[in-house]
Amino acid sequence: MYLNPPPQGPLARFVAAVLGAALLVGAFMVGVVAFVILLGVGAVMAAWFWFRTRDVRRAFREAAEQAAPEAPADGDQPPGGDPIEAEYTVVRDRDRGSDRPSG
């Protein structure tokens, strides 16, 4: 059920197609403008948030530097403590072939 019947003549169909295309292009442009505006607002809000939290970030960085233990002069040990040392041997399946019972 149409509110208005579709255009019958070729000129009316052409005009309807041109108006429809113009409407789609206009809607796309409005969407692009809205996206750019929202992107700008988001960038301004992110910059404001970064600016407002710079003192907190500086305090966290200074606290982390004060809490971090200093590394030894020789540099052998990691800052977290003593490393775990171990010896190991790589055993492959073909090396273990003689250990398996024949069955």
C-alpha positions in Angstrom: 0.0 0.0 0.0 1.6 3.2 -1.2 1.0 6.7 0.2 1.8 7.9 -3.3 1.9 5.6 -6.2 5.3 5.1 -7.9 6.2 7.5 -10.7 4.8 6.2 -14.1 6.6 8.2 -16.7 10.4 8.0 -17.5 11.0 11.7 -16.6 9.2 11.3 -13.2 11.3 8.1 -12.5 14.5 9.9 -13.4 13.6 12.8 -11.1 12.7 10.4 -8.3 16.0 8.6 -8.7 18.0 11.9 -8.6 16.1 13.1 -5.5 16.6 9.7 -3.8 20.3 9.8 -4.6 20.6 13.3 -3.3 18.8 12.3 -0.1 21.2 9.4 0.4 24.2 11.6 -0.2 22.8 14.2 2.2 22.2 11.6 4.9 25.7 10.3 4.5 27.2 13.8 4.8 25.2 14.5 8.0 26.5 11.3 9.4 30.1 12.2 8.5 29.7 15.6 10.1 28.2 14.1 13.3 31.1 11.6 13.4 33.7 14.3 13.1 32.0 16.4 15.8 31.8 13.4 18.2 35.5 12.6 17.4 36.5 16.2 18.2 34.5 16.1 21.5 36.1 12.8 22.4 39.6 14.2 21.7 38.9 17.3 23.8 37.6 15.1 26.7 40.6 12.8 26.5 43.0 15.7 26.5 41.1 17.2 29.5 41.3 13.9 31.4 45.0 13.5 30.6 45.7 17.0 31.8 43.7 16.6 35.0 45.4 13.3 36.0 49.0 14.3 35.3 49.6 15.0 39.0 48.3 11.5 40.0 50.4 9.8 37.3 53.5 11.7 38.6 52.8 10.7 42.2 52.4 7.0 41.1 55.6 7.1 39.1 57.5 8.6 42.1 56.1 6.1 44.5 57.1 3.2 42.2 60.6 4.6 41.9 60.9 4.8 45.7 59.5 1.4 46.3 61.6 -0.4 43.7 64.7 -2.1 45.2 68.0 -1.1 43.6 69.8 -3.6 41.5 73.2 -4.8 42.6 76.2 -3.3 41.0 77.3 -6.6 39.3 74.0 -6.9 37.5 73.9 -10.7 38.0 70.7 -10.9 40.0 67.3 -9.6 38.9 65.7 -7.0 41.1 63.2 -9.5 42.4 65.7 -11.6 44.3 67.9 -14.7 43.8 67.6 -16.5 40.5 66.8 -20.3 40.5 69.6 -22.2 38.9 69.2 -25.8 37.7 70.8 -28.3 35.4 68.7 -30.3 32.9 69.1 -32.8 30.1 66.9 -32.9 27.0 65.5 -36.4 26.4 63.9 -37.1 23.1 61.6 -40.0 22.2 64.2 -41.6 19.9 66.7 -41.5 22.8 64.3 -43.3 25.1 63.5 -46.1 22.6 65.6 -48.7 24.4 63.9 -48.0 27.8 60.5 -49.1 26.5 59.5 -52.7 27.1 59.0 -54.6 23.9 55.4 -55.7 23.6 
